[in-house]
């Protein structure tokens, strides 16, 4: 637990991610003057063109402002779009938002197509027949999504009495609207439960007409959207690996599936329930995170990560945590397996051959008192566990000062690592 002397992780300042990931070591600071090292000054300003591929900097309907602020861990971007100005924290989050903008534009093109306009003419009288859209398979894997009275009643019931903000509306569940909405989102490679309001508005409009007019999702998308736009939308994403599960299950069913999987991994029912009730995670993020935990093979200590993830205080940190799980699983599957260990409340990896690994989806890690304290505490843990090697791998980059200071302390560093799905 964090002490009363630890900086708050619940304020409006963008260092919440830094607090949640690293601040638990702040009480044990080692002086660095004798080493002749210098701390990085944060926050730091970067240029977006130095951080992101050229093709992501601007596109149809958006442009990323060149000024980027880093809080010592995460980059904060400003996107100017046809839908307004948006602040996005994190390199992966900005890629996700760009996919959502492209998907929204693709849906606008679909709404302007002849096929859609024809279906819209029939939608007013066709709403009560909307459930037939599921039988006619909006996408093939949705065929069994609502098969069975027990499951249908359970989904409708949970949508009435649940406090989960992602639960399907009862009427919309009954007519298949939400299943069709999920189908469109997954077909476009975006999270059906995204908080990007323009995307949700156009998903809602297209799903309403599709359900009432019995449009076939995959057919209409291919007919109504330019192929170049569609290929741009379908960026690399963990969504592709979870397509069938997300299509076939509304939020209530996903929660059941995720709970069962967590308990099968040895996570207590109490811990699993606490995580699943943290609604800062979208159902998609939660499902991808649970899938990543399941891909850790025979790793011990997954309850450590679950406890850490349960504490996510907002949507930005929740998004960070689901990438964190994916990254740890990727390391175990592509480099070396191991067990999760608790270091001041955070999850690190102890490999079977004797290496302590910190694998984090950090954009740019500065050398600060907090970073020093956290890594020094990790070094103590490595000695305690008898681990002879220490490695930190990042999704992003280390500052020169961080790289040098870590090398002085015996850490190997690796940056710009990729996820399993890339």
ABEGO torsion letter per residue (X at the ends): XBBAABBBAABABAAAAAAAAAAAAAABBBBAAAAGBBBBBOBBBBBAAAABBAAAABBBGBBBBABBBBAGABBBBBBBBAAEBBBBBEAAAAAAAAAAAAAAAAAAAAAABAAAAAAAAAAAAAAAAAAAAAAAGABAAAAAAABEAAAAAAAAAAAAABABAABBBAAAAAAGAAAAAAAAAAAAGBBAABABAAAAAAAAAAAAAAAAAGBBAAAAAAAABBAAAAAAABBBBAAAAAAAAAAABBAAAAAAAAAAAAAAAGBBAAAAAAAAABAABBAAAAAAAAAAAAAAEABBGAAAAAAAAAABABAAAAAAAAAAAAAAAAAAAAABBEBBBBBGGBBBBBBAAGBBBBBBBBABBBBBAAAAAAAAAAAAAAAAAGBABBBBBBABBBBAAAAAAAAAAGBBBBBGBBBAAX
